[in-house]
Amino acid sequence: MAHDPDVVRDFLPLNIAVLTVSDSRTEETDKSGQLLVTRLESAGHRLAAKKIEPDDIYRLRARVSKWIADPEIDVVIATGGTGLTGRDGTPEALELLFDKTIEGFGELFRAISYEEIGTSTVQSRAIAGVANGTYVFCLPGSTGACRTGWDKLIVHQLDYRTKPCNFVELIPRLMEK
């Protein structure tokens, strides 16, 4: 799809669900989830749902399956469970739901994160994909990682005004056969 660089596009708000993956956080202590909610609302998007689920791949898969089946939810952002410990299973839980993996997301996240935290970024298994026409992003659980993921990557791709291309303009075509 060719774009005229001189055409000004209007912002298109999306409905975004936020999932915090944690065995210990509550709504009061969920700083990463709250950061994402604040950021997405400040950008002009709408919070469609917010939940905290324990590090259990089947509960995570069930929660996100409900959200990707809801035609009113455009995007799911999960925070937490992307590390290397035995309890970290967010990528395993959600990647199974992906129709397509957004290969460059994790690589770009780690490249940007490397500039901030050095080689510690190799412990992140941040991933993204498309599942049933819904974008799904999996970020680490730290507020710093959520800030990096949103501010440096996600906010731009979820803004229809971003040129030369963005994820928003693809939404009508994600379910093409």
Backbone torsions as a table, in degrees:
resi	resn	phi	psi	omega
1	MET	NA	115.6	179.3
2	ALA	-79.4	142.6	-178.7
3	HIS	-120.2	136.9	174.0
4	ASP	-81.0	116.4	-176.2
5	PRO	-64.6	-15.2	-178.8
6	ASP	-89.9	-11.4	-179.1
7	VAL	-79.1	127.2	177.6
8	VAL	-91.0	127.4	-179.7
9	ARG	-100.5	149.2	174.6
10	ASP	-83.5	150.3	175.7
11	PHE	-67.0	137.9	176.0
12	LEU	-116.0	109.7	-179.6
13	PRO	-69.6	141.4	178.1
14	LEU	-111.7	159.1	174.8
15	ASN	-96.8	118.4	-173.0
16	ILE	-121.8	132.0	174.9
17	ALA	-102.5	140.5	179.6
18	VAL	-117.5	127.5	179.3
19	LEU	-119.6	120.5	174.0
20	THR	-99.0	126.2	-179.9
21	VAL	-101.4	110.2	-176.9
22	SER	-165.0	142.9	173.5
23	ASP	-87.7	-12.9	-171.6
24	SER	-123.4	-18.2	-176.2
25	ARG	-79.5	150.1	173.6
26	THR	-121.6	174.5	177.3
27	GLU	-57.4	-33.5	-179.3
28	GLU	-73.2	-30.2	-175.8
29	THR	-106.3	3.1	-177.0
30	ASP	-83.8	75.4	-177.7
31	LYS	-67.3	-37.3	-178.8
32	SER	-68.4	-45.8	177.6
33	GLY	-61.8	-41.9	179.6
34	GLN	-66.5	-37.3	176.6
35	LEU	-59.7	-45.1	179.8
36	LEU	-63.6	-41.6	178.0
37	VAL	-60.8	-47.9	179.7
38	THR	-60.1	-45.5	-178.7
39	ARG	-63.8	-46.6	-176.5
40	LEU	-67.2	-38.3	178.2
41	GLU	-69.6	-38.8	177.5
42	SER	-63.3	-31.4	178.9
43	ALA	-76.3	-13.7	179.1
44	GLY	106.7	2.9	177.8
45	HIS	-85.7	171.2	-179.1
46	ARG	-111.8	137.1	174.0
47	LEU	-78.6	114.8	-178.3
48	ALA	-87.1	-32.7	-179.2
49	ALA	-167.5	156.0	174.5
50	LYS	-147.7	130.4	179.7
51	LYS	-141.9	154.2	168.8
52	ILE	-114.0	125.7	178.6
53	GLU	-124.9	145.8	177.2
54	PRO	-69.7	165.4	178.8
55	ASP	-71.0	76.5	179.5
56	ASP	-137.1	113.8	-171.5
57	ILE	-59.0	-32.8	-177.8
58	TYR	-74.9	-37.6	175.4
59	ARG	-68.0	-39.7	178.0
60	LEU	-63.2	-46.1	-179.6
61	ARG	-62.3	-41.1	179.7
62	ALA	-64.4	-45.3	-179.2
63	ARG	-61.8	-50.0	-177.2
64	VAL	-69.1	-32.9	176.1
65	SER	-60.0	-40.7	177.2
66	LYS	-63.3	-43.0	-177.7
67	TRP	-68.6	-40.9	-178.8
68	ILE	-74.0	-17.5	174.9
69	ALA	-82.0	-13.7	-178.9
70	ASP	-86.7	113.9	-178.2
71	PRO	-65.5	-11.8	179.5
72	GLU	-85.3	-9.7	-179.6
73	ILE	-103.7	121.8	-178.1
74	ASP	-93.2	-31.0	-171.7
75	VAL	-144.0	142.8	171.1
76	VAL	-122.0	130.2	173.8
77	ILE	-119.4	118.7	177.1
78	ALA	-104.3	141.4	176.0
79	THR	-126.9	127.8	178.2
80	GLY	106.7	158.3	176.2
81	GLY	77.4	17.9	-178.0
82	THR	-103.3	7.0	-177.5
83	GLY	-82.9	-156.4	-173.0
84	LEU	-110.1	-3.5	-176.4
85	THR	-73.5	169.4	-180.0
86	GLY	-61.5	-27.6	-179.9
87	ARG	-85.2	-14.1	-177.6
88	ASP	-79.7	106.8	-176.7
89	GLY	-135.4	14.8	-177.8
90	THR	-59.6	-46.9	178.4
91	PRO	-59.4	-42.6	179.4
92	GLU	-64.3	-37.2	-179.4
93	ALA	-68.9	-44.2	-169.4
94	LEU	-96.7	-29.2	-179.4
95	GLU	-60.1	-31.3	177.7
96	LEU	-60.4	-26.7	-179.4
97	LEU	-83.0	-16.9	-174.0
98	PHE	-67.7	133.3	168.0
99	ASP	-82.8	-33.4	176.2
100	LYS	-142.3	140.6	174.8
101	THR	-95.1	137.5	174.7
102	ILE	-90.8	86.4	-171.5
103	GLU	-53.1	-44.0	-174.2
104	GLY	-70.3	-17.3	-175.6
105	PHE	-62.0	-54.5	-178.5
106	GLY	-61.7	-41.1	-179.9
107	GLU	-64.3	-44.9	-179.8
108	LEU	-67.9	-39.2	176.8
109	PHE	-57.5	-47.6	-178.8
110	ARG	-67.3	-34.2	177.4
111	ALA	-64.9	-44.8	178.4
112	ILE	-66.9	-44.2	-179.2
113	SER	-62.6	-34.1	178.6
114	TYR	-57.5	-38.2	178.8
115	GLU	-65.6	-23.5	-177.0
116	GLU	-96.7	-41.1	-173.2
117	ILE	-126.4	7.5	177.4
118	GLY	68.6	-147.3	-173.7
119	THR	-67.8	-11.6	176.9
120	SER	-59.5	-20.4	-179.5
121	THR	-62.7	-21.4	179.9
122	VAL	-65.2	-15.4	178.1
123	GLN	-79.8	-6.5	179.9
124	SER	-91.0	132.5	173.9
125	ARG	-112.7	44.8	178.1
126	ALA	-59.1	135.4	179.7
127	ILE	-142.3	168.3	174.3
128	ALA	-152.5	157.5	178.2
129	GLY	-166.0	-177.9	176.0
130	VAL	-116.6	128.3	-180.0
131	ALA	-132.0	115.3	179.8
132	ASN	52.4	42.4	177.9
133	GLY	77.1	11.7	-179.3
134	THR	-118.3	134.2	174.9
135	TYR	-77.1	136.9	178.3
136	VAL	-127.9	123.1	178.5
137	PHE	-116.3	134.5	177.5
138	CYS	-118.3	111.8	-178.4
139	LEU	-110.2	155.8	172.0
140	PRO	-59.9	166.4	-174.4
141	GLY	-84.5	-10.1	-178.7
142	SER	-75.8	150.2	177.9
143	THR	-64.0	-34.4	177.6
144	GLY	-61.7	-43.1	179.2
145	ALA	-67.1	-38.9	177.9
146	CYS	-65.7	-40.5	177.4
147	ARG	-61.5	-47.6	179.2
148	THR	-60.9	-49.7	-178.3
149	GLY	-60.1	-44.2	-179.9
150	TRP	-73.2	-54.3	-171.3
151	ASP	-67.8	-34.1	-173.5
152	LYS	-98.8	-19.1	-175.6
153	LEU	-128.8	-65.9	-167.7
154	ILE	-63.2	-45.9	-176.2
155	VAL	-56.3	-36.5	-177.7
156	HIS	-74.6	-40.6	-179.4
157	GLN	-76.0	-18.0	175.8
158	LEU	-97.6	19.1	177.6
159	ASP	-116.9	112.6	-178.0
160	TYR	-57.9	-20.9	-179.0
161	ARG	-81.1	-12.0	-179.4
162	THR	-68.5	127.2	179.5
163	LYS	-119.6	150.0	14.0
164	PRO	-84.0	-15.2	179.0
165	CYS	-154.8	163.5	-177.9
166	ASN	-155.5	167.7	-179.3
167	PHE	-70.1	-29.6	-175.5
168	VAL	-61.6	-43.2	-177.2
169	GLU	-66.4	-16.5	179.7
170	LEU	-88.7	-15.2	-175.1
171	ILE	-51.5	-45.6	-179.7
172	PRO	-63.5	-16.7	-175.5
173	ARG	-108.1	0.8	-175.1
174	LEU	-65.6	-25.4	-177.2
175	MET	-100.1	10.4	179.1
176	GLU	-59.5	146.5	175.0
177	LYS	-111.8	NA	NA
